[in-house]
């Protein structure tokens, strides 16, 4: 599970499904999920501005969320740590 991205939080606060956001931004639902996971290297300004307008946020805030690497939590993260020889 990934934790901490505000894009998903903002979407859910507004009662929107990923498909609703995808339709409004002319994207696929898969892209919306990928954006919510973060880690984009160089998000296009069209995408940044569209999310900023939809969620009433500054483009800078949205860009930070799109590029922020996400932290894994839960059993997958524990399994990765065990494989690397670290305690969970």
KOLGU-4560 file (N, C-alpha, C; in nm, 3 decimals, padded with zeros to 5 digits):
<recs>
<n_xx: 00.085 n_yy: -00.117 n_zz: 00.000 ca_xx: 00.000 ca_yy: 00.000 ca_zz: 00.000 c_xx: 00.089 c_yy: 00.124 c_zz: 00.000 mol: A seq: 1 type: UNK>
<n_xx: 00.047 n_yy: 00.223 n_zz: -00.069 ca_xx: 00.122 ca_yy: 00.348 ca_zz: -00.073 c_xx: 00.051 c_yy: 00.449 c_zz: 00.016 mol: A seq: 2 type: UNK>
<n_xx: 00.131 n_yy: 00.530 n_zz: 00.081 ca_xx: 00.075 ca_yy: 00.621 ca_zz: 00.180 c_xx: 00.125 c_yy: 00.763 c_zz: 00.155 mol: A seq: 3 type: UNK>
<n_xx: 00.037 n_yy: 00.861 n_zz: 00.173 ca_xx: 00.084 ca_yy: 00.997 ca_zz: 00.182 c_xx: 00.054 c_yy: 01.090 c_zz: 00.067 mol: A seq: 4 type: UNK>
<n_xx: 00.000 n_yy: 01.044 n_zz: -00.045 ca_xx: -00.021 ca_yy: 01.135 ca_zz: -00.156 c_xx: -00.151 c_yy: 01.212 c_zz: -00.140 mol: A seq: 5 type: UNK>
<n_xx: -00.141 n_yy: 01.343 n_zz: -00.157 ca_xx: -00.256 ca_yy: 01.431 ca_zz: -00.139 c_xx: -00.354 c_yy: 01.425 c_zz: -00.257 mol: A seq: 6 type: UNK>
<n_xx: -00.306 n_yy: 01.391 n_zz: -00.377 ca_xx: -00.398 ca_yy: 01.389 ca_zz: -00.491 c_xx: -00.517 c_yy: 01.298 c_zz: -00.466 mol: A seq: 7 type: UNK>
<n_xx: -00.491 n_yy: 01.179 n_zz: -00.415 ca_xx: -00.600 ca_yy: 01.085 ca_zz: -00.385 c_xx: -00.688 c_yy: 01.141 c_zz: -00.274 mol: A seq: 8 type: UNK>
<n_xx: -00.624 n_yy: 01.197 n_zz: -00.173 ca_xx: -00.700 ca_yy: 01.256 ca_zz: -00.061 c_xx: -00.793 c_yy: 01.367 c_zz: -00.111 mol: A seq: 9 type: UNK>
<n_xx: -00.741 n_yy: 01.456 n_zz: -00.197 ca_xx: -00.823 ca_yy: 01.565 ca_zz: -00.250 c_xx: -00.938 c_yy: 01.510 c_zz: -00.334 mol: A seq: 10 type: UNK>
<n_xx: -00.910 n_yy: 01.405 n_zz: -00.412 ca_xx: -01.016 ca_yy: 01.345 ca_zz: -00.495 c_xx: -01.127 c_yy: 01.289 c_zz: -00.407 mol: A seq: 11 type: UNK>
<n_xx: -01.090 n_yy: 01.214 n_zz: -00.305 ca_xx: -01.189 ca_yy: 01.151 ca_zz: -00.218 c_xx: -01.266 c_yy: 01.255 c_zz: -00.136 mol: A seq: 12 type: UNK>
<n_xx: -01.199 n_yy: 01.363 n_zz: -00.095 ca_xx: -01.268 ca_yy: 01.471 ca_zz: -00.022 c_xx: -01.381 c_yy: 01.530 c_zz: -00.105 mol: A seq: 13 type: UNK>
<n_xx: -01.362 n_yy: 01.531 n_zz: -00.235 ca_xx: -01.463 ca_yy: 01.589 ca_zz: -00.325 c_xx: -01.565 c_yy: 01.485 c_zz: -00.373 mol: A seq: 14 type: UNK>
<n_xx: -01.550 n_yy: 01.362 n_zz: -00.325 ca_xx: -01.645 ca_yy: 01.256 ca_zz: -00.361 c_xx: -01.632 c_yy: 01.213 c_zz: -00.506 mol: A seq: 15 type: UNK>
<n_xx: -01.514 n_yy: 01.227 n_zz: -00.562 ca_xx: -01.492 ca_yy: 01.192 ca_zz: -00.703 c_xx: -01.430 c_yy: 01.053 c_zz: -00.715 mol: A seq: 16 type: UNK>
<n_xx: -01.475 n_yy: 00.980 n_zz: -00.814 ca_xx: -01.410 ca_yy: 00.854 ca_zz: -00.850 c_xx: -01.294 c_yy: 00.886 c_zz: -00.945 mol: A seq: 17 type: UNK>
<n_xx: -01.201 n_yy: 00.796 n_zz: -00.954 ca_xx: -01.087 ca_yy: 00.816 ca_zz: -01.045 c_xx: -01.136 c_yy: 00.839 c_zz: -01.188 mol: A seq: 18 type: UNK>
<n_xx: -01.243 n_yy: 00.770 n_zz: -01.226 ca_xx: -01.297 ca_yy: 00.787 ca_zz: -01.361 c_xx: -01.353 c_yy: 00.927 c_zz: -01.381 mol: A seq: 19 type: UNK>
<n_xx: -01.412 n_yy: 00.985 n_zz: -01.277 ca_xx: -01.462 ca_yy: 01.123 ca_zz: -01.285 c_xx: -01.348 c_yy: 01.220 c_zz: -01.314 mol: A seq: 20 type: UNK>
<n_xx: -01.238 n_yy: 01.203 n_zz: -01.242 ca_xx: -01.121 ca_yy: 01.289 ca_zz: -01.263 c_xx: -01.065 c_yy: 01.267 c_zz: -01.403 mol: A seq: 21 type: UNK>
<n_xx: -01.056 n_yy: 01.141 n_zz: -01.443 ca_xx: -01.005 ca_yy: 01.109 ca_zz: -01.576 c_xx: -01.088 c_yy: 01.177 c_zz: -01.684 mol: A seq: 22 type: UNK>
<n_xx: -01.219 n_yy: 01.171 n_zz: -01.670 ca_xx: -01.308 ca_yy: 01.233 ca_zz: -01.769 c_xx: -01.289 c_yy: 01.386 c_zz: -01.772 mol: A seq: 23 type: UNK>
<n_xx: -01.278 n_yy: 01.447 n_zz: -01.656 ca_xx: -01.263 ca_yy: 01.593 ca_zz: -01.650 c_xx: -01.130 c_yy: 01.641 c_zz: -01.706 mol: A seq: 24 type: UNK>
<n_xx: -01.025 n_yy: 01.558 n_zz: -01.691 ca_xx: -00.891 ca_yy: 01.598 ca_zz: -01.735 c_xx: -00.852 c_yy: 01.536 c_zz: -01.869 mol: A seq: 25 type: UNK>
<n_xx: -00.944 n_yy: 01.463 n_zz: -01.930 ca_xx: -00.918 ca_yy: 01.394 ca_zz: -02.058 c_xx: -00.797 c_yy: 01.301 c_zz: -02.046 mol: A seq: 26 type: UNK>
<n_xx: -00.799 n_yy: 01.221 n_zz: -01.942 ca_xx: -00.695 ca_yy: 01.121 ca_zz: -01.917 c_xx: -00.760 c_yy: 00.985 c_zz: -01.901 mol: A seq: 27 type: UNK>
<n_xx: -00.678 n_yy: 00.881 n_zz: -01.897 ca_xx: -00.733 ca_yy: 00.750 ca_zz: -01.864 c_xx: -00.735 c_yy: 00.735 c_zz: -01.713 mol: A seq: 28 type: UNK>
<n_xx: -00.821 n_yy: 00.647 n_zz: -01.664 ca_xx: -00.830 ca_yy: 00.621 ca_zz: -01.521 c_xx: -00.695 c_yy: 00.568 c_zz: -01.469 mol: A seq: 29 type: UNK>
<n_xx: -00.627 n_yy: 00.487 n_zz: -01.552 ca_xx: -00.497 ca_yy: 00.433 ca_zz: -01.513 c_xx: -00.397 c_yy: 00.546 c_zz: -01.488 mol: A seq: 30 type: UNK>
<n_xx: -00.398 n_yy: 00.648 n_zz: -01.573 ca_xx: -00.308 ca_yy: 00.762 ca_zz: -01.553 c_xx: -00.338 c_yy: 00.833 c_zz: -01.421 mol: A seq: 31 type: UNK>
<n_xx: -00.465 n_yy: 00.848 n_zz: -01.390 ca_xx: -00.503 ca_yy: 00.913 ca_zz: -01.264 c_xx: -00.445 c_yy: 00.835 c_zz: -01.147 mol: A seq: 32 type: UNK>
<n_xx: -00.459 n_yy: 00.703 n_zz: -01.149 ca_xx: -00.402 ca_yy: 00.621 ca_zz: -01.042 c_xx: -00.250 c_yy: 00.635 c_zz: -01.037 mol: A seq: 33 type: UNK>
<n_xx: -00.186 n_yy: 00.636 n_zz: -01.152 ca_xx: -00.040 ca_yy: 00.651 ca_zz: -01.156 c_xx: 00.002 c_yy: 00.787 c_zz: -01.100 mol: A seq: 34 type: UNK>
<n_xx: -00.073 n_yy: 00.889 n_zz: -01.133 ca_xx: -00.042 ca_yy: 01.023 ca_zz: -01.081 c_xx: -00.057 c_yy: 01.025 c_zz: -00.930 mol: A seq: 35 type: UNK>
<n_xx: -00.160 n_yy: 00.958 n_zz: -00.879 ca_xx: -00.182 ca_yy: 00.955 ca_zz: -00.735 c_xx: -00.070 c_yy: 00.881 c_zz: -00.662 mol: A seq: 36 type: UNK>
<n_xx: -00.004 n_yy: 00.789 n_zz: -00.730 ca_xx: 00.108 ca_yy: 00.717 ca_zz: -00.670 c_xx: 00.233 c_yy: 00.802 c_zz: -00.665 mol: A seq: 37 type: UNK>
<n_xx: 00.240 n_yy: 00.908 n_zz: -00.745 ca_xx: 00.353 ca_yy: 00.998 ca_zz: -00.743 c_xx: 00.474 c_yy: 00.941 c_zz: -00.816 mol: A seq: 38 type: UNK>
<n_xx: 00.586 n_yy: 01.007 n_zz: -00.797 ca_xx: 00.710 ca_yy: 00.961 ca_zz: -00.855 c_xx: 00.733 c_yy: 01.001 c_zz: -01.000 mol: A seq: 39 type: UNK>
<n_xx: 00.650 n_yy: 01.091 n_zz: -01.054 ca_xx: 00.671 ca_yy: 01.137 ca_zz: -01.191 c_xx: 00.798 c_yy: 01.221 c_zz: -01.196 mol: A seq: 40 type: UNK>
<n_xx: 00.877 n_yy: 01.205 n_zz: -01.301 ca_xx: 01.002 ca_yy: 01.280 ca_zz: -01.311 c_xx: 00.978 c_yy: 01.424 c_zz: -01.358 mol: A seq: 41 type: UNK>
<n_xx: 00.897 n_yy: 01.442 n_zz: -01.459 ca_xx: 00.875 ca_yy: 01.575 ca_zz: -01.514 c_xx: 00.730 c_yy: 01.585 c_zz: -01.565 mol: A seq: 42 type: UNK>
<n_xx: 00.635 n_yy: 01.609 n_zz: -01.475 ca_xx: 00.495 ca_yy: 01.613 ca_zz: -01.517 c_xx: 00.468 c_yy: 01.730 c_zz: -01.611 mol: A seq: 43 type: UNK>
<n_xx: 00.393 n_yy: 01.706 n_zz: -01.718 ca_xx: 00.359 ca_yy: 01.815 ca_zz: -01.811 c_xx: 00.278 c_yy: 01.923 c_zz: -01.740 mol: A seq: 44 type: UNK>
<n_xx: 00.304 n_yy: 02.047 n_zz: -01.773 ca_xx: 00.233 ca_yy: 02.159 ca_zz: -01.709 c_xx: 00.083 c_yy: 02.153 c_zz: -01.734 mol: A seq: 45 type: UNK>
<n_xx: 00.042 n_yy: 02.097 n_zz: -01.847 ca_xx: -00.101 ca_yy: 02.082 ca_zz: -01.874 c_xx: -00.166 c_yy: 01.998 c_zz: -01.765 mol: A seq: 46 type: UNK>
<n_xx: -00.099 n_yy: 01.890 n_zz: -01.725 ca_xx: -00.151 ca_yy: 01.801 ca_zz: -01.621 c_xx: -00.148 c_yy: 01.873 c_zz: -01.486 mol: A seq: 47 type: UNK>
<n_xx: -00.036 n_yy: 01.935 n_zz: -01.455 ca_xx: -00.022 ca_yy: 02.008 ca_zz: -01.328 c_xx: -00.131 c_yy: 02.113 c_zz: -01.315 mol: A seq: 48 type: UNK>
<n_xx: -00.149 n_yy: 02.193 n_zz: -01.418 ca_xx: -00.249 ca_yy: 02.300 ca_zz: -01.413 c_xx: -00.391 c_yy: 02.246 c_zz: -01.405 mol: A seq: 49 type: UNK>
<n_xx: -00.418 n_yy: 02.137 n_zz: -01.475 ca_xx: -00.553 ca_yy: 02.078 ca_zz: -01.472 c_xx: -00.587 c_yy: 02.029 c_zz: -01.331 mol: A seq: 50 type: UNK>
<n_xx: -00.494 n_yy: 01.958 n_zz: -01.268 ca_xx: -00.517 ca_yy: 01.913 ca_zz: -01.130 c_xx: -00.530 c_yy: 02.033 c_zz: -01.036 mol: A seq: 51 type: UNK>
<n_xx: -00.446 n_yy: 02.133 n_zz: -01.054 ca_xx: -00.450 ca_yy: 02.251 ca_zz: -00.968 c_xx: -00.587 c_yy: 02.318 c_zz: -00.974 mol: A seq: 52 type: UNK>
<n_xx: -00.639 n_yy: 02.332 n_zz: -01.093 ca_xx: -00.771 ca_yy: 02.394 ca_zz: -01.109 c_xx: -00.881 c_yy: 02.306 c_zz: -01.049 mol: A seq: 53 type: UNK>
<n_xx: -00.875 n_yy: 02.177 n_zz: -01.077 ca_xx: -00.978 ca_yy: 02.084 ca_zz: -01.028 c_xx: -00.981 c_yy: 02.081 c_zz: -00.876 mol: A seq: 54 type: UNK>
<n_xx: -00.865 n_yy: 02.077 n_zz: -00.813 ca_xx: -00.857 ca_yy: 02.062 ca_zz: -00.668 c_xx: -00.836 c_yy: 02.194 c_zz: -00.594 mol: A seq: 55 type: UNK>
<n_xx: -00.838 n_yy: 02.306 n_zz: -00.666 ca_xx: -00.821 ca_yy: 02.438 ca_zz: -00.607 c_xx: -00.692 c_yy: 02.446 c_zz: -00.525 mol: A seq: 56 type: UNK>
<n_xx: -00.584 n_yy: 02.405 n_zz: -00.586 ca_xx: -00.451 ca_yy: 02.406 ca_zz: -00.526 c_xx: -00.357 c_yy: 02.485 c_zz: -00.616 mol: A seq: 57 type: UNK>
<n_xx: -00.245 n_yy: 02.525 n_zz: -00.563 ca_xx: -00.147 ca_yy: 02.594 ca_zz: -00.647 c_xx: -00.076 c_yy: 02.491 c_zz: -00.736 mol: A seq: 58 type: UNK>
<n_xx: -00.032 n_yy: 02.531 n_zz: -00.855 ca_xx: 00.042 ca_yy: 02.439 ca_zz: -00.941 c_xx: 00.167 c_yy: 02.384 c_zz: -00.871 mol: A seq: 59 type: UNK>
<n_xx: 00.233 n_yy: 02.465 n_zz: -00.790 ca_xx: 00.351 ca_yy: 02.418 ca_zz: -00.719 c_xx: 00.320 c_yy: 02.304 c_zz: -00.623 mol: A seq: 60 type: UNK>
<n_xx: 00.209 n_yy: 02.317 n_zz: -00.551 ca_xx: 00.168 ca_yy: 02.211 ca_zz: -00.458 c_xx: 00.136 c_yy: 02.083 c_zz: -00.534 mol: A seq: 61 type: UNK>
<n_xx: 00.064 n_yy: 02.095 n_zz: -00.644 ca_xx: 00.029 ca_yy: 01.978 ca_zz: -00.724 c_xx: 00.155 c_yy: 01.913 c_zz: -00.781 mol: A seq: 62 type: UNK>
<n_xx: 00.246 n_yy: 01.994 n_zz: -00.831 ca_xx: 00.370 ca_yy: 01.940 ca_zz: -00.889 c_xx: 00.449 c_yy: 01.862 c_zz: -00.784 mol: A seq: 63 type: UNK>
<n_xx: 00.456 n_yy: 01.915 n_zz: -00.662 ca_xx: 00.525 ca_yy: 01.843 ca_zz: -00.555 c_xx: 00.462 c_yy: 01.707 c_zz: -00.530 mol: A seq: 64 type: UNK>
<n_xx: 00.329 n_yy: 01.702 n_zz: -00.532 ca_xx: 00.260 ca_yy: 01.575 ca_zz: -00.508 c_xx: 00.283 c_yy: 01.476 c_zz: -00.624 mol: A seq: 65 type: UNK>
<n_xx: 00.287 n_yy: 01.528 n_zz: -00.746 ca_xx: 00.309 ca_yy: 01.440 ca_zz: -00.861 c_xx: 00.451 c_yy: 01.383 c_zz: -00.863 mol: A seq: 66 type: UNK>
<n_xx: 00.546 n_yy: 01.457 n_zz: -00.810 ca_xx: 00.685 ca_yy: 01.413 ca_zz: -00.815 c_xx: 00.733 c_yy: 01.350 c_zz: -00.685 mol: A seq: 67 type: UNK>
<n_xx: 00.654 n_yy: 01.356 n_zz: -00.581 ca_xx: 00.693 ca_yy: 01.302 ca_zz: -00.450 c_xx: 00.698 c_yy: 01.150 c_zz: -00.455 mol: A seq: 68 type: UNK>
<n_xx: 00.812 n_yy: 01.090 n_zz: -00.419 ca_xx: 00.817 ca_yy: 00.944 ca_zz: -00.412 c_xx: 00.732 c_yy: 00.896 c_zz: -00.296 mol: A seq: 69 type: UNK>
<n_xx: 00.662 n_yy: 00.789 n_zz: -00.316 ca_xx: 00.573 ca_yy: 00.737 ca_zz: -00.213 c_xx: 00.641 c_yy: 00.631 c_zz: -00.128 mol: A seq: 70 type: UNK>
<n_xx: 00.601 n_yy: 00.623 n_zz: -00.004 ca_xx: 00.654 ca_yy: 00.523 ca_zz: 00.087 c_xx: 00.558 c_yy: 00.405 c_zz: 00.090 mol: A seq: 71 type: UNK>
<n_xx: 00.615 n_yy: 00.286 n_zz: 00.085 ca_xx: 00.533 ca_yy: 00.165 ca_zz: 00.098 c_xx: 00.511 c_yy: 00.135 c_zz: 00.245 mol: A seq: 72 type: UNK>
<n_xx: 00.392 n_yy: 00.089 n_zz: 00.275 ca_xx: 00.361 ca_yy: 00.043 ca_zz: 00.410 c_xx: 00.294 c_yy: -00.092 c_zz: 00.398 mol: A seq: 73 type: UNK>
<n_xx: 00.279 n_yy: -00.160 n_zz: 00.507 ca_xx: 00.208 ca_yy: -00.286 ca_zz: 00.506 c_xx: 00.297 c_yy: -00.404 c_zz: 00.476 mol: A seq: 74 type: UNK>
<n_xx: 00.234 n_yy: -00.515 n_zz: 00.437 ca_xx: 00.305 ca_yy: -00.641 ca_zz: 00.422 c_xx: 00.409 c_yy: -00.639 c_zz: 00.309 mol: A seq: 75 type: UNK>
<n_xx: 00.383 n_yy: -00.567 n_zz: 00.200 ca_xx: 00.480 ca_yy: -00.562 ca_zz: 00.090 c_xx: 00.609 c_yy: -00.494 c_zz: 00.136 mol: A seq: 76 type: UNK>
<n_xx: 00.596 n_yy: -00.386 n_zz: 00.211 ca_xx: 00.713 ca_yy: -00.316 ca_zz: 00.261 c_xx: 00.792 c_yy: -00.404 c_zz: 00.357 mol: A seq: 77 type: UNK>
<n_xx: 00.722 n_yy: -00.477 n_zz: 00.443 ca_xx: 00.789 ca_yy: -00.566 ca_zz: 00.537 c_xx: 00.863 c_yy: -00.677 c_zz: 00.463 mol: A seq: 78 type: UNK>
<n_xx: 00.800 n_yy: -00.731 n_zz: 00.359 ca_xx: 00.862 ca_yy: -00.837 ca_zz: 00.281 c_xx: 00.989 c_yy: -00.786 c_zz: 00.213 mol: A seq: 79 type: UNK>
<n_xx: 00.985 n_yy: -00.666 n_zz: 00.157 ca_xx: 01.104 ca_yy: -00.609 ca_zz: 00.094 c_xx: 01.218 c_yy: -00.591 c_zz: 00.194 mol: A seq: 80 type: UNK>
<n_xx: 01.183 n_yy: -00.545 n_zz: 00.314 ca_xx: 01.285 ca_yy: -00.527 ca_zz: 00.417 c_xx: 01.347 c_yy: -00.661 c_zz: 00.457 mol: A seq: 81 type: UNK>
<n_xx: 01.263 n_yy: -00.764 n_zz: 00.468 ca_xx: 01.314 ca_yy: -00.896 ca_zz: 00.505 c_xx: 01.410 c_yy: -00.950 c_zz: 00.397 mol: A seq: 82 type: UNK>
<n_xx: 01.375 n_yy: -00.926 n_zz: 00.271 ca_xx: 01.459 ca_yy: -00.972 ca_zz: 00.161 c_xx: 01.594 c_yy: -00.902 c_zz: 00.164 mol: A seq: 83 type: UNK>
<n_xx: 01.595 n_yy: -00.776 n_zz: 00.213 ca_xx: 01.720 ca_yy: -00.701 ca_zz: 00.219 c_xx: 01.796 c_yy: -00.727 c_zz: 00.349 mol: A seq: 84 type: UNK>
<n_xx: 01.741 n_yy: -00.811 n_zz: 00.435 ca_xx: 01.807 ca_yy: -00.845 ca_zz: 00.561 c_xx: 01.785 c_yy: -00.745 c_zz: 00.671 mol: A seq: 85 type: UNK>
<n_xx: 01.682 n_yy: -00.661 n_zz: 00.658 ca_xx: 01.653 ca_yy: -00.563 ca_zz: 00.762 c_xx: 01.532 c_yy: -00.610 c_zz: 00.843 mol: A seq: 86 type: UNK>
<n_xx: 01.524 n_yy: -00.565 n_zz: 00.966 ca_xx: 01.408 ca_yy: -00.596 ca_zz: 01.048 c_xx: 01.292 c_yy: -00.509 c_zz: 01.004 mol: A seq: 87 type: UNK>
<n_xx: 01.169 n_yy: -00.565 n_zz: 00.996 ca_xx: 01.052 ca_yy: -00.485 ca_zz: 00.956 c_xx: 01.012 c_yy: -00.382 c_zz: 01.058 mol: A seq: 88 type: UNK>
</recs>
